[in-house]
Amino acid sequence: MLELKSINLWFGANHVLRDLNCEVSKGDFIVILGTNGAGKSSFFDTIAGKIKPQTGEIILNNLNVTKLSQQNRAGMITRIFQNTRLNSAGNLTVAQNLALAHYSRRNAKLVDGMAGMPRKHAEQILNQLNIDLKLLDRPMQQLSGGQRQLIAFAMSTQKIPQILLLDEPTAALDPQAATKLLQHACSFIKKNQVTTLLITHDPQIALSLGNKIWILENGQISRTYTLADKPNLDPDKLIGQIDYAKLT
């Protein structure tokens, strides 16, 4: 379904992605682990079209999308960011954000989106997320991080994407909010059989979710694991752990 062939990406003298090759099958849920600087975000930037690699090809459903812009790939690829401010318009209300997402891939003017989708539809979305309907008329920037990420997920997945990129979506959330977001995301992914790649620093998430684990190191996928491997994996040895002995 998705194939990256001999991808190389440089930022000046920094070789970020190094002859990277990988293949994602339809229905895969792949969790990607890596330390800071391993190239995880650049990997997603390349898939989404935000950055074009200096060499290599990106094939999506037998279509070479290497030269397609991020905007042209948006109809096929959806991305949720770690930074909640990148997923929605903070100064607009929840209802306005939902409406803009609703109209984003339709032949509609900005004013249509601002006017909003039918109120009942917006209310249904918040009910599904177990979020108070009173928040519909509140600016997104006034919501908690967890509420904002849940709504952003709903916004981004009103149309089921071919590829869903989850870029450390729980990194800024407390454990309760992270659990709620992942529960909702996993339910959506399973129900709709959405091909998904998730970046995380948390080995426990990698062991709990998905059918594959990829370890990204120095711009390359250095290790891969399947469901059958998971029971034998030590989470502390996947990408390392905090050395608490050095803190005393």
Secondary structure as UniProt FT lines:
FT   STRAND          2..11
FT   TURN            12..13
FT   STRAND          14..24
FT   TURN            26..27
FT   STRAND          29..33
FT   TURN            36..37
FT   HELIX           40..48
FT   STRAND          55..60
FT   TURN            61..62
FT   STRAND          63..64
FT   TURN            66..67
FT   HELIX           70..73
FT   TURN            74..76
FT   STRAND          77..80
FT   HELIX           84..86
FT   TURN            90..91
FT   HELIX           94..103
FT   TURN            104..105
FT   HELIX           110..115
FT   HELIX           119..128
FT   TURN            129..130
FT   HELIX           133..137
FT   HELIX           140..142
FT   HELIX           145..156
FT   STRAND          163..167
FT   TURN            169..172
FT   HELIX           175..192
FT   STRAND          195..200
FT   HELIX           203..208
FT   STRAND          212..217
FT   TURN            218..219
FT   STRAND          220..226
FT   TURN            227..229
FT   HELIX           230..232
FT   HELIX           235..237
FT   HELIX           244..247
//
